[in-house]
Amino acid sequence: MFNHAAAIGVDIGRNSLKIAIVKINGEVIATKSYTLDTIQTRDYVISQLLMAIKDIRQSVASAGINPICIGTAAKGFIEHQSGIVIGPDQGIKDWINVPLAKIVNQETGLPSYVGNDANMMTIAEHRFGAAKGYENVIFVALRTGIGGGIIINGKLYRGVNNAGGEVGQMIINFEKGISDKGIRGSYEQFASASAIVRRYQEETGVSNLKKEKPLSCREIFELSYTGSPIAVMVVKENAEMVGIGLANLITIFAPEIIVLGGGMSEANDNYLAMIRESAFANSLENCRLEVNIERAHLGSNASLLGSAYYGMTRLAGKSI
């Protein structure tokens, strides 16, 4: 399938838009990144997307590279067959029911496909990364929120209305914490990067509102490495929470591998060891017997690789 061809992969993030030219074997030929304005509208995001596509096509044209299609990773629920971004708006005004694939196709002349960003990361790790060679995979993106994707028997599981795989919204503590999505006690509410920052603030009594530079999850991890007692406690508590969520997934799906992506997955080996300990201690033995829990391999390129590969697979008329 398109052994020598290349596709454009796009990742529309909260603060930036990333784009790449990728071959079917996962080789990245070129990448670019563009900072997005703080206040965003539908027209603005689409204009930036089309500009980035035009820019990267021009940059590789001199090398004789002519991409055959475009795959775009976007946040939220996606009607993947038609490439419509259903929503929620993700902080972008009017970013609901956007026929993004159709718009990009009409403006660029290239076949265009759109998928959920966590699903595109899942596809990339399954095809090129930590889950290569496995048939039953769960991908969990640990970041500001928690996203995920599920591979069953080698195929991406989407569920009814393309709504499957929202692992961040499983409930792990019904008594506390209504999230910004209105869900009580969700995994995201208790185990995400935002949760680490919130817990550290609760323990120290120092709010980010009082600081010129808000404290980040990364900084709290770094404080824990130096032995700061509160940071150590908060990180340990978080690892246990992450593990509990994974334990639920292990007992329900009994996967071969769980791949942890997102910025939090880049923390040190001790953090990963604590997650494994919690996950295995809270799941059924027969379900966890052959489960591996590993870091993602592809980092920030995962969405780009996944969306480009997804585009080429769809263009070839194959399901994924």
N, C-alpha and C positions, 0 to 999 in steps of 0.2 A: 504493500500500500504506500504509494508516493515515496519510494525509497530515497529519492534525491530532491524531493520537494520541501518547501518550507512554508510555515504559516505564521501569521501574526497572533501573538497572545497578549491580552490586555488584562490588567487588574485595576479596577476602579476602587481605590481605598477611601478612607475618610478624609485624609489630608493630602494624598498624592495619587497620581495616576502613573502606573508603570506599564511599559510596553516592551515587547521583545519579538525578534524573529527567531523561530525555533524549527529545527528539522524534526522529522518523524521519529528519529532515534533519540531525541532529547537534547541534541546539540544546540546550544544557544549561540546564534551568529551575531546578534547585536541587541543591546538593551538601552533604554532611555527612561528617565523619570522626570515627572513634572509636578511641582507643588501646586495644590489646589487652594483657591481662596477659602477663607473661613466660612463666609456666607455663600451658599451655593444654590443654584436653581437648575431645573431640568435643562433649559437651553444652554446654560453655561457649561454644565458637565458634558453635554453632547458635543458642543463646539470644541471643548478641550480634547475630547476623545478623537474627533475627526482630525483636528490639527496634529495630534500625536501620530495618528495612522499615516497621514500625508508625510509628516516629517521623517518617520522611520523608513517608509517606502523609498523616499528620495535618497536617504543615506546609504541604502544597500543596492540601489539601482546600478551604480557604477561598477559593482562587482558582478553584475548579471543576475542578481537575485530578484525574482518576481514572485512574491507570496501568492499562494493559491486560495487562501481563505483567511477569515478572522474569527478567533474565539475570544470572547470577553467574559471575565469573571466579575460578577456584581454581587453586592450584599442583598439579603432578603430573599423572598420567595420568587422563583422564576418559573414561568411556564416554558419548559425547555424546548418543547417541540416547535413552538412559534417564536421563541426568543423574546417573550414579553416579561419585563420586570413588573411583577405584581405589586410589590411593596413589602413592608412598610417603607416610608419615605427616606429613612436613614439620614435625616437632617437636610435633605435636598428638596427644596420647594417643588411641588408637583411631580415628584419622582414616584408616581404610582400609575400602574397600567401603561408603562412606556414600551411601545413596540420597538425595542432597541435594535434587534437583529434586522428588522425591515429598514429602519432608518439608516443604519450603517451600510447595509447592502445597496440601498438606493444612492447613497452619497459616494461610495467608494467603487461600486461595480463588482465587489468581491462577495462570494457567499459568506454569510455571517451567522454566527451561533452564539448563544448566551447561556451561561450557567451560573449557579450559586457559587460564591467564592470558596466556601469550605468544601463543597463537592469537587471543585476543580483541583484543590489542594489534595484531596483524597485520591483522585484519579492520578495525579502526578506521582504521589508517593507509592501508589500501587504499581504504576507502570515503570517508574525510573528510580524510586527511592527505597526507603526502609522496608516497604511491604512488597517489593518486587518478588514474584514467585509464590506469593500466598494467595489463596482463593477466598478466605473469609477474614475481613479486615475491618477494624474500626479506627477512624482517624478522629482525634480530638485536638482542636486548636485552642490552646490556653493563652488568652490574651485579655484585652480590656473586657470583652465578653467571652463566652465559650461557644465555639461552633463545632461542627462535626460532620462526618460522612461515614457511610456504611457500605461495604462491599460484601455481597453474599454470592457465593459460588462464582466469583470473578466478575460480577456485574454490580454496578452502582444501584443501591436500593433507594428509590425515590418516594415510595408510598403514595397514598391518594392525594391528588392535587399537588404533586411534587413537593409535599410538605414533610417528608420523612427525614430523619437524621438530625433533628434539632436536639441534640444531646444536652445542650446547655440548659434546657428548660425542664429536665427531669427534676422532681422534687426530692430533696434530701433532708429538709427540716421544715415540716409543715407549720410549726409553732412560731416561726420568726421570719422576718425579712420579706416584705412585698417588693418585688423588683420593679424596674421602670416599665416592664411589660405586663405588670399587674398579676404576676404569678407568685404565689406564696412559697418561700423556702426553696427556690430553684438552685440547681447546681451552679449556675452562673453567678447568682447572688452571693454564694458562700465560697466559691473556689477560684474565681477569676482574678486577674491582676487588679481590677477595681476593688475586689473584696480584700485583698492584701493591704492596699493603701488605706481602705476604710478601717480595718482592724488595727492597723498601726496607729492611726489617728485616735481611735478610741482608747488605746492603751497609753498613749503619750499625752493626750489632751491637746494636741497641736493640730489645728485644722489647716488644710491647704489654702483656705481663704485668708489666713493670717500670714501667709508666706508669699514673698515676691515671686519665687520660683517654686511651683507645686512639686511636692515630693512624688517621685515615680516608684513603680513597683521594682524596677531594676535597682534603684538606689537602696531600697529596703533589703533586697537580696544581698547587695554588696555590704551593707551594714551587718548582715547576719554572718558573712564570711569573716568579719573582724571580731566576732564574738559579742556584738551588742545584744544584751539579754532580751530586750523587747523584740528586736528584729528576729532573733533566733526563735523565740517563742511563736511569733506570728507566722514565720515561714514553716515551722514544724506543724503548726495547726493547719496551715493551708495544704501542705503535702498530705495530711491525713484526710482532709476534705476531698482533695482531688482523687485520692485512692478510693474513697467510699463511692464516688461517682463511677469510677472505673469498675469497682466491684459489682455494681448493679448491671453494668454492660456485660461483664464477664458472665454473670449468672444467667442473664437473659439470652445472650448470643453465643457464648462459648467460642469466641473467635480464636484464630491462630495467632494473631498479633494485634496489639493496640499501638498505634503510632501517635506520639505526642508532638504536636507542632505549636507554632506561635512563639512569641518572645519568652514566655515562662519556661518553655522546654529547653532553653539554652542555659538554664541554671546548672549548678555543679552536680557532680555525680551523687553526692549525699542527698540532695533533694530528690533525685530520681529514685534512689534506693528507698527513701521514706515513702514515696508514692507506691512503689511496688509492695512494700511491706503492708501498707494499709489495704491495698487492693486485694492482695492474696489472703490477708487475715479475715476479710469480710465477704469472701465469695465461696461458693461451694467447691469442694475439692475436685470433683469430677469435671466441673466446668473450667476450672483454672489450670488443670493438669498440664496442658500443653500451650498455655498462653505466654507469649513474649510481650513485654512492654518496653518499647524502644523510642528513642528520639527520632524525629523526622530527619531526613538527610538533606532536603533540598532548600531549607530556609526560605528566604523571601522570594526565591524564584519559583516556588511551588505553584502558585496561582498562574504564573505566566506559562510554565511548562504544561500544566494541566489544561488550561484553556486552549492553547495552541493544538495540543494533541486531540482534545475533544473536538475542535473544529475540523481537523483532518479526518477523524474517525467518522463524524457525521457526514462530511462531504463524500466519503467513500460508501455511504449508505449503510454503515454498520451501527449497531446499538452499543451503548456504553453505560 
